[in-house]
């Protein structure tokens, strides 16, 4: 880009050849005369080179609100508030749907309806933004859609075999497979505090599951297998979404629209092949309010929630997003025991606290530079010095 357009290319070359400053081979000075302006050459950044159509690589829009205008703490507060508010309602409605007598075998159909609503919501939101072009490649969306079907379909289906708190406590330990996925997919490395957090969550999860198998009359190992597979898919999808959104700067509405619409096709094809579509439609048509009505609200709050989760992933990374959603799930467990009658034992409390300790350790590991907790050695050394000072003062 030339700043001065009054002179032709030939005139500038002629002036440049007569300039003594350019006589040496391999050297060139862009400043020809004192009155001549500089030649400015714009070199695109790495992200702009990968996605030339991106206007602003820092824009993060959630439900029409541009979070980029806020500070980092404000962005974090808005995202966390959105995740907690919408997903607490989401969890309540999810358990309410499965409390309808006879609905438990139709978890995959609920996922199909949920994906359909998500696709419609994503299409509406995408029409409201200026840039409607798809930025992330279609092959990546096919992988993300498959993983989304796995994590949400298996999770919904597991509720036909498990109590809701047990399903949620498994989801709380999503940090473990996310860390494993981060190592193999993005080459991340974690410190000893992260590993300790994963161990606490694992022990709490095992203890909680044993308690559930003892007091719950309908405990089924099939549900444990289903929710475990859902966690594995969930671990991969968080890292894949983070990598894709940062590489191509895809918007939240684009991610939701394409991943859930492709996933809708996957589930529809699967239910058609397994003859599971007709019985589910027949049952839901007899209870439209308790099924489709709750499913609409369930999907709407879930869509709003996933928009804030994707914003967390894009701004702060998958691991912090998982930590926030894990805290929300812990609160969902408490609300589940308050609103729905189910067997209870104190072992639920101790195992849940162990999982919460793992969450705290993970949050602390991500903010070690901001949270200066004293070490055990430091506390012991300080107490020894205080004793010495007391002894010295008494002697004096």
Order of alpha helices (4+ residues) and beta strands (2+ residues): alpha-alpha-beta-beta-alpha-alpha-alpha-alpha-alpha-alpha-alpha-alpha-alpha-alpha-alpha-alpha-alpha
